[in-house]
Structure formats: C-alpha cells, structure tokens
C-alpha cells in the first residue's frame, strides 16, 4: 500500500512539474530575419526588452531583436560608407 501511494504521489508531482518551464508557451518566437523585415515591431520589441530586462531580457524574442538591431546597425554603417 505504501509503495502504491509513493508511486501515485511521484506521478502526480511529475505531472504537475512538466509545464513549469513553458514560460513562452503559445508565444511565437520571431527570427532575426523577421525583425529585419518588420522594423516597427523590432522597435516595439526592443522597447519591451529594455523596459523589463529582468523578465524579458533572456527570452528568444529579445535575443533575436537585439541581434537584428546589431545587424541593421552594421548594414546602415556599410550603406553610409558607400
């Protein structure tokens, strides 16, 4: 009886914890290329990332938005030199 109870409790605990790391579940992650093609959304994403870096700073969207910002800056500098 104790063994069954222990198995049931472990199963319930494991089932309860399976969704704990799904913070971005249902949220579509945008790529660097997408941000480069959608500059208005890039600006909004960068603002949201700067406004709440503790919660959003390490999310895939913030990482991709920052990378897109860097690539856009390099492209603008190359275009300015031409």
Buried (B, 14 or more C-beta within 10 A) or exposed (E): EEEEEEEEEEEEEEEEEEEEEEEEEEEEEBEBEBBBEBEEBBEEBBEBBEEEEEEBEEBEBBBBBBBBBEBBEEEEEEEEEE
